[in-house]
């Protein structure tokens, strides 16, 4: 290593890198300071020192928060890589300690969070009380991006629409669900045991966020039928969708287990969808299962425990070996 490189490595402060990543993720120095339990002035000082160290501006500061400069985008990528490496090192070293300590960052889509993760994560934390789990809800494409960038150790989402996107991520099977049409009990479609999605296109629809996997699937199905969705309202959560449908604002498509969990609220009926795309698979996503810190590997093993024998594959590259 050259002398200039050694000096640069010595000048870079890991705490400052962690705070820089926190500020980037939250878009605000104040929010980052609150999450990291440090004074906002101290965060601001560390960021200024970091900019002085790299001799370039990393953030555009404005009244509503901060925005990354091109140099800041580059540093964010490298900082996440460095911190991911440190977490991996910590995880491997922890194998020599008594007990397992640490935390796992998970990003998951709303279907996984509503239907399966409460019970699965609850059981895991009862077995491993010293492991902290940080769970965030995101759309499936954002879950994939977070894992790719190292912002999450594990992701749980639908990956079918992401296959072939050139993202070298490994996946393992987690759970399966089936989408159903949810309608008020007095609705004409409520008298049917099952229906094709094409039958829904004459009715007002209550939908989720435009980029959610359910919305994308409905849009593609409507396009194949040469029709347009009569989208009356969009909401951000399944519970909000449920209430909108119950109050006559349209019909909607929900995962079957999510509907079962919310039954008893309102007067709604589930109608099975005959379309092939209504059957979906949730998968566990990681950059490299074998390279995960031990805590994340434990959780991945726990989540796949009730699944069929896993056949991991890599999105955008060759198949990966089954993690130990």
C-alpha positions in Angstrom: 0.0 0.0 0.0 1.3 3.4 -1.0 2.0 6.0 1.7 -0.7 8.2 0.4 -3.2 5.3 0.6 -2.2 4.5 4.1 -2.6 8.1 5.2 -6.1 8.2 3.6 -7.2 5.0 5.3 -6.0 6.5 8.7 -7.9 9.7 8.1 -11.2 8.0 7.3 -13.3 7.6 10.5 -15.7 4.6 10.5 -18.2 6.4 12.8 -18.3 9.3 10.3 -19.0 6.8 7.5 -21.8 5.2 9.5 -23.3 8.7 10.1 -22.9 9.6 6.5 -24.8 6.5 5.4 -27.6 7.2 8.0 -28.0 10.8 6.7 -28.2 9.6 3.1 -30.8 6.9 4.0 -33.0 9.4 5.9 -32.3 12.5 3.8 -31.9 14.6 6.9 -29.1 15.4 9.4 -31.7 15.8 12.2 -33.4 12.4 11.6 -30.0 10.7 11.4 -28.9 12.3 14.6 -32.2 11.1 16.3 -31.8 7.6 15.0 -28.1 7.4 16.0 -28.6 9.1 19.4 -26.2 11.9 18.8 -26.5 15.6 18.6 -27.3 17.1 15.2 -24.4 19.5 15.5 -22.0 16.6 16.1 -23.3 14.8 13.0 -22.9 18.0 10.9 -19.3 18.5 12.2 -18.4 14.9 11.3 -19.8 15.3 7.8 -17.8 18.5 7.3 -14.7 16.8 8.5 -15.4 13.9 6.1 -15.8 16.4 3.2 -12.5 17.9 4.3 -10.8 14.5 4.3 -11.9 13.6 0.8 -11.5 17.2 -0.3 -14.8 17.5 -2.1 -18.4 18.3 -1.3 -20.6 15.2 -0.6 -24.0 16.8 0.2 -26.1 19.6 -1.0 -27.7 21.1 2.1 -31.1 22.8 1.9 -34.0 23.7 4.2 -35.8 20.4 3.8 -32.8 18.1 4.3 -29.8 17.0 2.2 -29.2 15.7 -1.3 -26.1 13.7 -2.5 -23.6 15.2 -4.9 -22.1 12.9 -7.5 -19.1 12.4 -5.2 -21.5 11.6 -2.4 -23.2 9.0 -4.5 -19.8 7.3 -5.1 -18.9 7.5 -1.4 -22.2 6.1 -0.3 -21.6 3.0 -2.5 -18.1 2.5 -1.1 -19.2 3.2 2.5 -21.9 0.6 2.4 -19.4 -1.9 1.0 -16.9 -1.1 3.8 -19.5 -1.4 6.5 -20.9 -4.6 5.1 -17.4 -6.1 5.2 -17.0 -5.0 8.8 -20.4 -6.6 9.7 -19.4 -9.8 8.0 -16.1 -9.8 9.9 -18.0 -9.2 13.2 -20.4 -12.0 12.4 -17.6 -14.5 11.7 -15.7 -13.5 14.9 -18.8 -13.8 16.9 -18.8 -17.5 16.3 -16.0 -17.8 18.8 -17.9 -16.0 21.5 -20.4 -17.6 23.9 -23.8 -17.1 22.4 -24.8 -15.2 19.3 -25.1 -11.4 19.3 -25.7 -8.8 16.7 -28.5 -7.6 14.4 -29.9 -8.4 11.0 -31.4 -5.8 8.6 -34.3 -7.0 6.6 -36.3 -5.3 3.9 -39.6 -7.0 2.9 -42.6 -6.2 0.8 -46.0 -5.7 2.4 -47.3 -9.1 1.5 -44.6 -10.9 3.5 -44.9 -8.5 6.4 -48.7 -8.9 6.7 -49.0 -12.6 6.1 -45.9 -14.4 7.4 -43.2 -12.4 9.0 -44.8 -11.6 12.4 -45.0 -15.3 13.4 -41.7 -16.3 11.8 -39.7 -13.4 13.3 -41.4 -13.7 16.6 -40.4 -17.4 16.8 -36.8 -16.5 15.8 -36.4 -13.8 18.5 -37.7 -16.1 21.2 -34.9 -18.5 20.2 -32.2 -15.8 19.8 -33.0 -13.0 22.3 -29.6 -11.4 21.8 -30.2 -10.8 18.0 -31.9 -7.5 17.1 -33.9 -7.5 13.9 -34.4 -4.2 11.9 -37.3 -4.7 9.5 -38.4 -2.1 6.9 -41.3 -2.3 4.5 -40.5 -1.5 0.8 -41.8 -2.4 -2.7 -40.3 -5.5 -4.2 -38.0 -3.6 -6.6 -36.7 -1.5 -3.8 -36.1 -4.5 -1.6 -33.9 -6.0 -4.4 -32.0 -2.7 -4.7 -31.4 -2.4 -1.0 -29.9 -5.9 -0.9 -27.8 -5.1 -3.9 -26.4 -2.0 -2.4 -25.8 -3.5 1.0 -28.5 -1.5 2.8 -30.1 -4.7 3.9 -28.7 -8.1 4.7 -31.7 -10.0 3.6 -34.7 -9.2 1.5 -38.1 -11.0 1.2 -40.1 -10.2 -1.9 -41.5 -11.4 -5.2 -38.7 -11.7 -7.7 -40.4 -12.9 -10.8 -40.6 -9.5 -12.5 -37.0 -8.8 -11.6 -35.5 -12.0 -13.2 -33.2 -11.1 -16.1 -32.6 -7.6 -14.8 -28.9 -8.4 -14.5 -28.8 -8.1 -10.7 -26.5 -10.8 -9.3 -28.5 -11.8 -6.2 -29.1 -15.2 -4.8 -32.5 -16.3 -3.7 -34.2 -19.1 -1.7 -37.8 -20.1 -1.5 -39.8 -18.7 1.4 -43.6 -18.9 1.1 -46.3 -19.0 -1.5 -49.6 -17.2 -1.6 -52.5 -16.8 -3.9 -54.2 -13.5 -4.9 -58.0 -13.3 -4.5 -60.5 -10.8 -5.6 -62.1 -9.0 -2.7 -65.6 -7.5 -3.1 -68.4 -6.3 -0.9 -70.9 -9.2 -0.2 -73.7 -7.4 -2.1 -71.4 -7.0 -5.2 -72.5 -9.0 -8.4 -69.1 -10.8 -8.4 -69.6 -12.0 -4.8 -72.0 -14.7 -6.1 -69.2 -16.5 -8.0 -66.8 -19.0 -6.6 -64.0 -17.9 -8.9 -63.4 -15.5 -11.7 -60.9 -14.4 -14.3 -59.3 -11.0 -13.8 -60.8 -9.9 -17.1 -64.2 -10.1 -15.4 -63.0 -7.4 -13.0 -62.1 -4.8 -15.7 -65.7 -3.5 -15.9 -65.7 -2.5 -12.3 -64.0 0.3 -10.3 -60.8 -0.9 -8.6 -59.1 0.0 -5.4 -55.4 -0.5 -5.9 -52.1 -0.4 -4.1 -49.1 1.8 -4.9 -48.5 1.9 -8.7 -45.1 0.0 -8.4 -46.3 -2.7 -6.0 -46.1 -6.3 -7.3 -49.9 -6.6 -7.2 -50.5 -3.4 -9.1 -47.9 -4.3 -11.7 -49.5 -7.8 -12.2 -53.0 -6.2 -12.6 -51.6 -3.7 -15.1 -50.0 -6.4 -17.2 -53.1 -8.5 -17.1 -55.2 -5.6 -18.3 -52.8 -4.8 -21.1 -52.9 -8.5 -22.3 -56.7 -8.2 -22.4 -56.4 -4.9 -24.3 -58.3 -3.1 -21.6 -57.5 -0.3 -19.1 -57.9 -0.6 -15.3 -60.7 1.5 -13.9 -58.5 2.5 -11.0 -60.6 4.7 -8.7 -58.2 5.1 -5.8 -54.8 4.0 -4.7 -53.7 3.3 -1.2 -50.4 2.3 0.5 -51.5 -0.5 2.7 -53.7 -3.6 2.6 -55.7 -2.5 5.7 -56.6 0.8 3.9 -57.6 -1.1 0.8 -59.8 -3.4 2.8 -61.7 -0.5 4.3 -62.1 1.3 1.0 -63.6 -1.8 -0.6 -65.9 -2.3 2.4 -67.2 1.3 1.9 -68.1 0.7 -1.7 -65.3 2.5 -3.5 -64.4 -0.5 -5.7 -63.1 -4.1 -5.7 -59.5 -5.1 -5.0 -56.9 -7.8 -5.2 -55.3 -9.1 -2.0 -53.2 -12.1 -1.0 -55.5 -14.8 0.4 -53.9 -15.1 3.8 -54.0 -11.3 4.3 -57.7 -11.4 3.6 -58.2 -14.3 6.1 -56.3 -12.3 8.7 -58.5 -9.3 8.3 -61.9 -11.1 8.1 -64.3 -9.8 10.7 -63.7 -6.2 9.6 -66.5 -5.2 7.3 -68.7 -7.3 5.1 -66.4 -8.6 2.3 -66.2 -11.7 0.2 -63.1 -13.3 -1.4 -63.4 -14.7 -4.9 -60.7 -17.0 -6.3 -58.8 -15.7 -9.3 -58.3 -18.3 -12.1 -55.4 -16.5 -13.7 -51.9 -18.2 -13.4 -50.3 -15.0 -12.2 -52.5 -15.0 -9.1 -50.2 -17.8 -7.7 -47.0 -16.2 -6.4 -43.8 -17.1 -4.7 -42.0 -15.1 -2.0 -38.3 -15.6 -1.9 -35.5 -14.7 0.5 -32.9 -12.6 -1.2 -29.2 -12.0 -0.4 -26.0 -11.0 -2.2 -24.3 -14.2 -1.1 -25.8 -16.5 1.5 -22.5 -18.1 2.3 -20.9 -14.7 3.0 -23.6 -13.4 5.3 -22.7 -12.7 9.0 -23.6 -15.6 11.2 -26.7 -13.8 12.6 -28.1 -13.3 9.2 -27.4 -16.9 8.2 -29.2 -18.1 11.2 -32.3 -16.0 10.3 -32.2 -17.1 6.7 -32.0 -20.8 7.8 -35.0 -20.2 10.2 -37.1 -18.5 7.5 -36.6 -21.3 5.0 -37.0 -24.1 7.5 -40.7 -24.7 6.7 -40.2 -24.5 2.9 -39.6 -27.4 0.5 -35.9 -28.4 0.0 -34.4 -25.1 -1.3 -32.9 -24.7 -4.7 -31.0 -21.4 -4.6 -30.5 -19.6 -7.9 -28.9 -16.3 -8.9 -30.7 -13.6 -10.7 -28.6 -12.4 -13.6 -25.8 -14.9 -13.2 -25.0 -18.6 -12.7 -26.6 -20.7 -10.0 -25.1 -20.4 -6.5 -24.3 -23.2 -4.2 -26.6 -24.0 -1.3 -25.4 -22.1 1.8 -24.0 -24.1 4.7 
